[in-house]
Amino acid sequence: MRNRNSDSTFLVQGSVLAIASIVSRVIGLLYRIPMTNIIGEYGNDYYSCAYEIYSMLLLISSYSLPMAVSKIVSTRVTKHQKENANRAYLGALFIALITGTAGCIFVYFGAGFLTRVFQTPLSFLALRVLAPTLIIVAVLGTIRGFFQGLGSMVPSAISQIIEQIVNAVVSVGAAFVLFGYGTKVAAVIGGDQHYAEAYGAAGGTLGTSMGALAGLIFIAIIFVLYRRNFKKDIRREQRMGTGQVESYRSVMRVLILTILPILASTTLYNLVSIVDQGLFKNLAIAQGNPSDTVSLWWGVYSGYYRVLINVPIAISTAIATSAVPAIAAAFAKRDHDQVRHRIALAMRFIMIIAMPCAVGLAVLAKPIINLLYNTTSDSLAALLIQTGAISVIFYSISTLSNAILQGIDRLRIPIRNALISLAVNIASVPICLYVFHLNIYTMIVGNIVFSLVMCILNGLSVHKYSGYSPNIRKTYVLPAIASVLMGVIVFIVYFVLNRALGSNAIATIIAIIVGIIAYAVILLLIRGITEEELKSFPRGTAIIRITKKLHLLR
């Protein structure tokens, strides 16, 4: 018999992290607005280039640590082996310090070379500012992974919000101050180089460093307070003699064997953005496009399209993070029915969120851009979002399925699938540029192709190794119907209000609110979600009471 409480806890913890991720993304979106207005499209390009290179090194040095730690800690705590879980954490912390320091040194001294490879040499300032962050984030991620393995997402969630608040304040302030300094540098040196934008972008990346440091300080304090009780539990288990204590050599071996496949799959999965940047910029310039034009295109793509598209994808990332320890714990107990049930819950939950987000972005792309940004590139940004909105659904599925495969010990499968998807994506770039002359829309096609191939291959693998088969009608068809109907309503509401009031801001905000309500009502009316399923959702009982009073649930 399924444990509904454990299912509810699993989704509640995932929802806590999802809410924190959304809040963080919204804060990130809000601070990027004034920062973008300060540094402009060229500054966005410099910021994006530095951040992409930093993200790539972060992937290699420490990105896989939280997932690996949460998986190992979860399986050992499930078996009442908290001493082994503690040793796994300490081993991961040692690895984090080594890899983070190595990454920091490499990025700081190699900043000039790395940015020249991506045809964006002035971004070396921003990249050097990011170098120490590799050490901070490595340690921060390890502690977050420890708490996630214990099934608690709250410390990670709060630290994430603190990190982003500090990031926002410092980024905007430092971008403003350093942009002014860069203007003075440009006046002294002369020429038409964008020094002001380059220094402004460096100010933006300083916020990333300070935010990560603030998050680390917070979660380290929580960890010290929690560790007292954890040590008491370890002593209690030692007295009871529950399980054999693993040697540090054995623990390090398990860590490395877990980290390497996760590292490979996550690196390949996220490699697409940095490969796309290097490939697109070099090929577009070789095609004869001026470097300033290519820089402008990439600034719009990275500063508007990527920022907005990543907001809903953050939900799937959060649910995937909580799914790994939950699925790994059920898998460790050989409870395959529970594994499949939790996969189904997570997939349904993500699709119920991702589909309306994709439709909403496509319908309200230009109004949202005009609401948030002061830019002359609103038409290009809106068309990019409208074209690529469907990738929200594909990325959501592939992100979750990646985590599922890692949770059921099929660590090498995502590597193979990511390699195939990346190869198809790389092949699509020159074809779109040279054959179809799609310019920056090449990146949208590449995003869709990569995420679609990845989600198909991962879906087949999840079915093969877990036995999970989605209920197509309930998981995909009904949320899609509700989303399309919601999109029609949102379009009509925005069109009427914008014409009547002449205010894009009011019309957009009201249309979004109406859309959320309409989607929930339609989904309930077409029985896209049942009472039994709602009981497993966060605050499910309260939702059921409200919907029954409104006669939306029978």
Disulfide bonds with the S-S distance in Angstrom:
none
